[in-house]
Amino acid sequence: MVPMDCWHHELENAASEAEIMKSATDYLRLWTPRELSPMSLGLEELKIRSTDDIEVVKRRLTDAPAFVDAKTREGAHVRELADYFWRASARIGELRRAGARVRSELRSLR
């Protein structure tokens, strides 16, 4: 598997929500079906179609019983995925706040 740092770096450099959704889909597809079932995440397939899907996956992962037990292999996988989706969600929030700031500044210039 590709080291986690490069995936987080990709999120940090994303300039749009679409880039984050594409990165999240690519990241999910790295996991084999034995490691990750789309249905266990509330998805029909391992594809992020909207920012709402990122929130669904984040919530499902942190609610998963395995999340609490990071000592097991499954727990470590769930925690790694949850960390990624927490960061993706936070990055979307950052982009939205930045966009709102720009819109506000533009309105004040009128």
C-alpha positions in Angstrom: 0.0 0.0 0.0 1.2 3.6 -0.7 2.4 5.3 2.5 -0.3 7.3 4.3 1.6 10.5 4.2 1.3 11.0 0.5 -2.5 10.6 0.7 -2.7 13.2 3.4 -0.4 15.4 1.4 -2.8 15.1 -1.6 -5.7 16.2 0.6 -3.7 19.2 1.9 -3.0 20.3 -1.7 -6.5 19.7 -3.0 -8.0 23.0 -4.4 -11.6 21.8 -4.7 -14.1 19.4 -3.1 -14.0 17.4 -6.4 -10.3 16.8 -5.9 -10.9 15.5 -2.4 -13.7 13.2 -3.6 -11.5 11.8 -6.3 -8.6 11.3 -3.9 -11.0 9.6 -1.4 -12.3 7.2 -4.1 -8.8 6.4 -5.2 -7.8 5.7 -1.6 -10.8 3.5 -1.0 -10.0 1.4 -4.1 -6.6 0.5 -2.6 -8.2 -1.6 0.0 -9.1 -5.1 -1.1 -12.7 -6.3 -0.5 -11.5 -8.6 2.3 -10.1 -5.5 4.1 -13.1 -3.3 3.4 -16.7 -4.0 2.3 -18.5 -1.1 0.6 -21.7 -2.1 2.3 -20.1 -1.9 5.7 -19.4 1.8 5.0 -22.9 2.5 3.8 -21.9 2.7 0.1 -23.0 0.7 -2.8 -19.5 0.6 -4.2 -16.1 2.0 -3.2 -16.8 5.4 -4.8 -17.3 8.8 -3.3 -20.0 10.5 -5.2 -20.5 13.6 -3.0 -19.1 15.2 0.1 -22.0 13.6 2.0 -20.4 10.2 1.2 -17.2 11.3 2.9 -19.2 12.2 6.0 -21.0 8.8 5.9 -17.8 6.9 5.6 -16.2 8.9 8.4 -19.1 8.3 10.7 -19.4 4.6 9.9 -15.7 4.0 10.5 -15.7 5.8 13.8 -18.8 3.9 14.9 -17.4 0.5 13.9 -16.6 -1.8 16.9 -13.1 -2.4 15.4 -12.3 1.3 15.7 -12.0 1.0 19.5 -9.5 -1.9 19.3 -6.5 -0.7 17.3 -4.5 -3.7 18.5 -6.1 -6.0 16.0 -5.4 -5.9 12.3 -9.0 -5.0 11.5 -8.9 -2.2 14.1 -5.7 -0.8 12.7 -7.2 -0.7 9.2 -10.4 0.9 10.4 -8.4 3.5 12.4 -6.2 4.3 9.4 -9.2 4.8 7.2 -11.0 6.9 9.8 -8.0 9.1 10.2 -8.0 9.7 6.4 -11.7 10.5 6.2 -11.6 12.8 9.2 -8.8 14.7 7.4 -10.8 14.7 4.1 -13.8 16.1 6.0 -11.8 18.8 7.7 -10.2 19.8 4.4 -13.6 20.2 2.8 -14.5 22.5 5.7 -11.4 24.5 5.2 -12.1 25.0 1.5 -15.7 26.0 2.2 -14.6 28.6 4.8 -12.0 30.0 2.5 -14.6 30.3 -0.3 -17.0 32.0 2.0 -14.3 34.5 3.1 -13.5 35.3 -0.5 -17.2 35.8 -1.4 -17.6 38.0 1.7 -14.6 40.1 0.7 -15.9 40.5 -2.8 -19.3 41.7 -1.6 -17.6 44.3 0.6 -15.7 45.7 -2.4 -19.0 46.5 -4.2 
